[in-house]
Amino acid sequence: MRKDLREILTYNPFVMITNFRGGFPLIFILIISMFSAAVGQPTTLPDPPDPPDPLLSAVITPGPLLLHLPGIGGPRMCDDYMLRGLSEGGVNANLVICDWTENDPGIAALQGYARNRREAQRIANLIAAHAAADPNSPIYLTAHSGGCGLAVWALEKLPPNLTVRTLLLIAPALSPGYDLSHALAHVQGQAFAFSSTFDTVVLGTGTKLFGTIDGVQTAAAGFGGFVQPPGADPAMYRKLVSRPYQPEWIKYGNFGDHIGAMSRIFSRAILAPLIVASAPPATQPSDSAHSPAH
């Protein structure tokens, strides 16, 4: 080998490193270090986008929407009975049940305060989605027990000019003095609150022990009714119609217990007319065009 070539190879840094005892591990470490410096710190990937709400396709169906929020037990047969009664009573709407408990029912749902507020925003988003998809169709909101709190909070989260036509609060597990002013501002017509002093186990003793859906240990509004608190908006509270239990409702299968007002017969005879009376008249030409021939 020529002398000049030997000198180049001898004083080449790579050759110098590999000429040391243990030089191969050293150069290997050097290469790994250079690679690590080149790629830098591990890259944090962005969170994947949230999947679309599974109820979205249901609520954006054109036409009137009735969105129902069950109690802390999640959807039960009593909710199905109530909705069936509404349909039989003439409520012409797309009936959708929204389970806000995230499959974690019971006391966990009652006391999941932060989660419930997030679910209320989800419900508000569903209402807004329907309004955007079909601005001219009415929206009705019904709720039972703990779901009444979610209904009220969802209304509070709606955009300023967005309203529902009618609100039904059945055996609400909210505290009686909760200020409904902001929620009622998003009710175009009336809000009906059904209560019963016979509902002692759940909304009398139960909420005194475990708290209302808004975290107050007291008999709930579904027991003795709502009370307008100081500072509330009187104009908004004029929309609120209290419906305490009436003994004659026994003939409709309502015995004043926690699910009495969810009876199919009671829903058909008492609840449905409250919604039907507020429904806009059907004036679209297509109504007659699609009617069956005689």
C-alpha positions as CSV (number, residue, x, y, z in Angstrom):
1,M,0.0,0.0,0.0
2,R,1.3,3.4,-0.9
3,K,2.5,5.5,2.0
4,D,0.2,8.4,1.5
5,L,-2.8,6.1,1.4
6,R,-1.7,4.4,4.6
7,E,-1.4,7.8,6.3
8,I,-5.0,8.7,5.2
9,L,-6.4,5.5,6.5
10,T,-4.3,5.6,9.7
11,Y,-5.5,9.1,10.7
12,N,-9.1,8.8,9.5
13,P,-11.3,9.2,12.7
14,F,-13.4,6.2,11.9
15,V,-10.3,4.0,11.5
16,M,-8.8,5.5,14.7
17,I,-11.9,4.6,16.7
18,T,-12.1,1.1,15.4
19,N,-8.4,0.5,16.1
20,F,-9.0,0.9,19.8
21,R,-9.6,-2.2,21.9
22,G,-13.4,-2.5,22.0
23,G,-13.6,0.0,19.2
24,F,-16.5,-1.8,17.4
25,P,-18.9,-1.3,20.4
26,L,-17.7,2.3,20.6
27,I,-18.5,3.1,17.0
28,F,-21.8,1.3,17.4
29,I,-22.7,3.5,20.3
30,L,-21.6,6.6,18.4
31,I,-23.9,5.7,15.5
32,I,-26.9,5.1,17.8
33,S,-26.2,8.4,19.5
34,M,-26.1,10.3,16.2
35,F,-29.3,8.6,15.1
36,S,-31.1,9.6,18.4
37,A,-29.9,13.2,18.0
38,A,-31.2,13.3,14.5
39,V,-34.7,12.0,15.3
40,G,-34.9,14.1,18.5
41,Q,-37.4,13.4,21.3
42,P,-40.3,10.9,20.7
43,T,-43.1,12.6,18.8
44,T,-46.4,12.8,20.6
45,L,-49.2,11.9,18.2
46,P,-52.3,14.0,18.4
47,D,-55.4,12.5,20.0
48,P,-57.7,10.8,17.4
49,P,-60.9,12.8,16.7
50,D,-63.9,11.9,18.8
51,P,-66.2,9.4,17.0
52,P,-69.5,10.8,15.9
53,D,-72.3,10.6,18.5
54,P,-74.3,7.4,17.9
55,L,-77.5,9.3,18.3
56,L,-76.6,12.0,15.7
57,S,-78.2,10.2,12.8
58,A,-81.4,9.7,14.8
59,V,-81.8,13.3,15.9
60,I,-81.1,14.9,12.5
61,T,-84.0,13.0,10.9
62,P,-86.2,15.6,9.3
63,G,-89.4,16.4,11.2
64,P,-90.4,17.0,14.8
65,L,-88.0,15.6,17.4
66,L,-88.9,14.5,20.9
67,L,-85.8,13.8,22.9
68,H,-86.3,11.9,26.2
69,L,-83.8,11.7,29.1
70,P,-84.4,8.8,31.5
71,G,-83.6,8.7,35.2
72,I,-80.4,7.5,36.9
73,G,-81.2,3.9,36.1
74,G,-80.9,4.5,32.4
75,P,-83.5,3.5,29.9
76,R,-86.2,1.3,31.5
77,M,-89.5,-0.2,30.5
78,C,-91.2,2.8,32.1
79,D,-89.5,5.1,29.6
80,D,-90.8,2.9,26.7
81,Y,-94.3,2.9,28.2
82,M,-94.3,6.7,28.4
83,L,-93.1,7.2,24.9
84,R,-95.7,4.7,23.6
85,G,-98.4,6.6,25.4
86,L,-97.2,9.8,23.8
87,S,-97.4,8.3,20.4
88,E,-100.8,6.8,21.1
89,G,-101.9,10.3,22.3
90,G,-101.1,11.9,19.0
91,V,-97.6,13.1,19.4
92,N,-96.2,13.1,15.9
93,A,-92.5,13.2,16.3
94,N,-89.3,11.2,16.1
95,L,-89.0,9.7,19.6
96,V,-85.4,9.3,20.7
97,I,-84.1,8.2,24.1
98,C,-80.7,9.6,25.2
99,D,-79.0,7.5,27.9
100,W,-76.8,10.0,29.7
101,T,-75.6,7.5,32.4
102,E,-72.8,6.1,30.1
103,N,-73.7,2.6,31.2
104,D,-72.9,3.5,34.8
105,P,-76.3,3.8,36.4
106,G,-77.6,4.3,40.0
107,I,-75.8,6.3,42.6
108,A,-72.8,6.7,40.4
109,A,-75.0,8.5,37.8
110,L,-76.7,10.6,40.5
111,Q,-73.4,11.8,42.0
112,G,-71.3,12.0,38.8
113,Y,-71.5,15.7,38.8
114,A,-68.6,16.5,36.3
115,R,-69.7,13.7,34.0
116,N,-73.3,14.8,34.1
117,R,-72.3,18.3,33.0
118,R,-70.4,16.9,30.1
119,E,-73.4,14.8,29.1
120,A,-75.5,17.9,29.3
121,Q,-73.3,19.5,26.7
122,R,-73.7,16.4,24.6
123,I,-77.4,16.7,24.8
124,A,-77.3,20.4,23.9
125,N,-75.2,19.5,20.9
126,L,-77.8,16.9,19.8
127,I,-80.5,19.5,20.0
128,A,-78.5,22.0,18.1
129,A,-77.7,19.4,15.4
130,H,-81.4,18.8,14.8
131,A,-82.1,22.5,14.7
132,A,-79.4,22.9,12.1
133,A,-80.6,20.0,10.0
134,D,-84.3,21.0,10.1
135,P,-84.7,24.6,11.4
136,N,-88.5,24.7,10.9
137,S,-89.4,21.5,12.9
138,P,-90.2,21.7,16.6
139,I,-88.2,20.1,19.3
140,Y,-89.7,18.7,22.5
141,L,-87.7,17.7,25.5
142,T,-89.0,15.3,28.2
143,A,-87.1,13.9,31.2
144,H,-87.7,11.7,34.2
145,S,-86.1,12.0,37.7
146,G,-82.4,12.6,37.5
147,G,-82.7,13.2,33.8
148,C,-84.5,16.4,34.5
149,G,-81.3,17.9,35.8
150,L,-79.6,16.9,32.5
151,A,-82.5,18.5,30.6
152,V,-82.2,21.8,32.5
153,W,-78.4,21.9,32.1
154,A,-78.6,21.1,28.4
155,L,-81.0,24.0,27.9
156,E,-78.7,26.3,29.7
157,K,-75.9,25.4,27.3
158,L,-77.9,26.0,24.1
159,P,-77.0,28.9,21.8
160,P,-78.9,32.1,22.7
161,N,-81.5,31.9,19.9
162,L,-82.2,28.2,20.1
163,T,-85.3,26.9,21.9
164,V,-87.4,23.8,22.4
165,R,-91.1,24.0,22.0
166,T,-92.2,22.2,25.2
167,L,-90.4,20.8,28.3
168,L,-91.8,18.0,30.5
169,L,-90.1,17.4,33.8
170,I,-91.5,14.3,35.4
171,A,-90.6,13.7,39.1
172,P,-87.6,16.0,38.8
173,A,-84.7,15.0,41.1
174,L,-83.4,18.6,41.1
175,S,-83.4,20.6,44.3
176,P,-86.6,22.8,44.7
177,G,-84.7,26.1,44.8
178,Y,-82.6,25.5,41.7
179,D,-82.8,28.6,39.5
180,L,-84.5,27.6,36.3
181,S,-84.4,31.0,34.7
182,H,-81.6,30.3,32.2
183,A,-83.1,27.0,31.2
184,L,-86.6,28.5,30.8
185,A,-85.2,31.1,28.5
186,H,-84.7,28.3,26.0
187,V,-88.3,27.1,26.2
188,Q,-90.5,28.7,23.6
189,G,-93.8,27.6,25.1
190,Q,-94.3,26.1,28.6
191,A,-92.4,23.8,31.0
192,F,-94.5,21.4,33.0
193,A,-93.2,20.0,36.3
194,F,-95.0,16.9,37.7
195,S,-94.5,16.2,41.4
196,S,-96.0,14.0,44.1
197,T,-95.8,14.0,47.9
198,F,-96.4,10.2,47.7
199,D,-93.0,9.8,46.1
200,T,-91.4,9.6,49.6
201,V,-88.9,6.7,49.1
202,V,-87.0,8.2,46.1
203,L,-87.6,12.0,46.2
204,G,-88.3,12.4,49.9
205,T,-86.0,10.1,51.9
206,G,-83.7,9.1,49.0
207,T,-82.5,12.6,48.0
208,K,-82.2,13.6,51.6
209,L,-79.7,10.8,52.1
210,F,-77.9,10.7,48.7
211,G,-78.5,14.2,47.4
212,T,-80.4,15.5,44.4
213,I,-78.9,15.4,40.9
214,D,-77.4,18.9,41.6
215,G,-75.9,17.7,44.9
216,V,-78.3,19.1,47.5
217,Q,-79.4,16.8,50.4
218,T,-83.1,17.7,50.5
219,A,-86.5,16.5,49.3
220,A,-86.4,17.0,45.5
221,A,-88.6,19.3,43.4
222,G,-90.4,16.1,42.2
223,F,-91.7,15.7,45.8
224,G,-93.1,19.1,46.7
225,G,-92.6,21.2,43.5
226,F,-90.1,23.9,42.5
227,V,-89.8,27.2,44.5
228,Q,-88.8,30.4,42.7
229,P,-85.5,31.4,44.4
230,P,-84.6,35.0,45.1
231,G,-83.0,36.7,42.1
232,A,-84.8,34.4,39.6
233,D,-86.4,35.9,36.5
234,P,-90.2,36.2,37.1
235,A,-90.9,36.4,33.4
236,M,-89.2,33.1,32.8
237,Y,-90.9,31.4,35.8
238,R,-94.3,32.3,34.3
239,K,-93.5,29.6,31.7
240,L,-93.3,27.0,34.5
241,V,-96.5,25.1,35.1
242,S,-96.6,23.0,38.3
243,R,-98.6,19.8,38.1
244,P,-98.9,18.3,41.6
245,Y,-100.4,14.8,41.9
246,Q,-104.2,14.6,41.6
247,P,-106.0,11.6,43.2
248,E,-108.2,11.2,40.1
249,W,-105.1,10.2,38.2
250,I,-105.4,6.7,39.7
251,K,-107.7,5.9,36.8
252,Y,-104.8,6.5,34.5
253,G,-102.5,4.1,36.3
254,N,-100.7,6.9,38.2
255,F,-100.6,6.1,41.9
256,G,-98.3,9.0,42.8
257,D,-95.1,6.9,43.1
258,H,-91.8,7.6,41.4
259,I,-92.8,6.2,38.1
260,G,-96.6,6.8,38.3
261,A,-96.5,9.6,35.7
262,M,-94.6,7.3,33.3
263,S,-97.7,5.0,32.9
264,R,-98.7,4.5,29.3
265,I,-102.3,5.4,30.0
266,F,-101.3,8.5,32.0
267,S,-98.9,9.5,29.2
268,R,-101.6,9.1,26.6
269,A,-104.3,11.0,28.5
270,I,-102.4,13.7,30.4
271,L,-98.9,14.2,29.0
272,A,-99.5,13.8,25.2
273,P,-102.1,16.7,25.1
274,L,-99.6,19.1,26.6
275,I,-97.3,18.5,23.6
276,V,-100.0,18.1,20.9
277,A,-101.5,21.5,22.0
278,S,-98.2,23.2,21.4
279,A,-97.5,21.5,18.0
280,P,-97.5,23.8,15.0
281,P,-100.4,23.2,12.5
282,A,-99.5,20.9,9.6
283,T,-99.7,23.2,6.6
284,Q,-97.3,21.5,4.2
285,P,-99.0,20.4,0.9
286,S,-97.2,17.1,1.1
287,D,-99.4,16.1,4.0
288,S,-102.5,15.6,1.8
289,A,-100.4,14.4,-1.1
290,H,-99.1,11.4,0.9
291,S,-102.4,10.5,2.6
292,P,-103.8,7.1,1.7
293,A,-106.4,7.0,-1.0
294,H,-110.0,6.2,0.1
